[in-house]
Amino acid sequence: MDTPGALLYRLAVDLKTSIVFCTRWPLAHPKPITGEDVARASWALPIAGALVGAAGALVYWISFRLGLPAALAAGLALAATLIATGCLHEDGLADTADGFGGGKTVADKLAIMRDSHIGTYGVCALMISLVLRWSAVTAIAYSPTVTMALIATHASARAALPMFMRWVPQARSDGLSTQVGQPPATSSVAATLLGLVALSLALGPIGALAALCLLLVANVLLAWLCMGQIRGQTGDVIGATEQVNETLVLLTCTALLKA
């Protein structure tokens, strides 16, 4: 059994791993991050997500204080989150849309998803995702409420990913998702609980339950779709799942928190 000091050190390393993996922030790391590291650290994905949401909230607050219109402040806040993550999940959404929409066979779909070029389906998926998220933040408008919504959204959207990776088998024998493998059950449960806490703080118990039910339904449907399309999931699919989660939670926040 780990000593308290060793446990705290391991948790701190996991948190740092999740931040390095999820963002482009220049945190020094002594060695390359492996798939095993990411799987173990997956419990901290909601915390990394909360930090990304906080970055967007800070930009929104500054814009709000400068007297910029809500629509412009929302666009800048969204841009801040994209810069923070290096469009990691948006890339997965575009590749998944292109593969699922353009491929005829499983092999075709997987090949398209691995192609670095973006197609019509990917462009449309990105446009829908960005417009919905921008519209949601614009509708909320009030800066403190936007802060709660962005932090809760980015935390809970990533909180569901470890459990999704446990539900749905890998579609490839190589790639990022295969390297990570199945996150430990303890990490998956911890991530889910952290996401639920974030939702509860922003939306209250009833609102959090509503958002949780939406996420559950969406992830079950995505799992069914992935099994039908490519017989599993890939790193791109995980990114697309985060985007769907993020959009759904932000729209829920808009419905419940709109000024």
Number of C-alpha atoms within 10 A of each C-alpha: 5 8 8 9 9 11 12 12 12 15 16 14 15 21 21 18 25 25 24 19 20 21 21 15 13 8 11 8 11 6 6 8 13 13 18 15 18 23 23 22 27 31 31 28 34 32 25 26 28 24 20 25 26 24 21 28 28 16 21 29 20 15 19 18 11 10 10 13 12 21 16 15 27 29 20 19 27 23 16 21 23 18 17 19 19 15 17 19 22 22 20 24 28 26 31 30 26 25 29 23 16 17 18 11 13 16 12 15 21 22 12 22 28 15 12 9 11 16 17 13 19 25 16 14 19 18 13 13 18 18 12 16 23 23 18 24 29 20 19 23 22 17 20 12 18 32 22 21 31 28 27 32 31 31 31 31 26 29 32 28 25 26 20 21 25 15 15 19 19 23 21 16 10 10 15 16 22 18 17 18 17 22 24 18 14 12 20 26 18 19 27 25 17 21 29 23 18 25 28 18 15 23 21 13 14 11 19 23 15 15 25 21 12 16 21 15 12 16 21 15 12 20 22 14 15 20 16 12 20 21 17 19 25 27 23 26 26 24 23 24 26 25 25 20 27 23 23 21 28 29 23 21 27 22 14 15 20 17 11
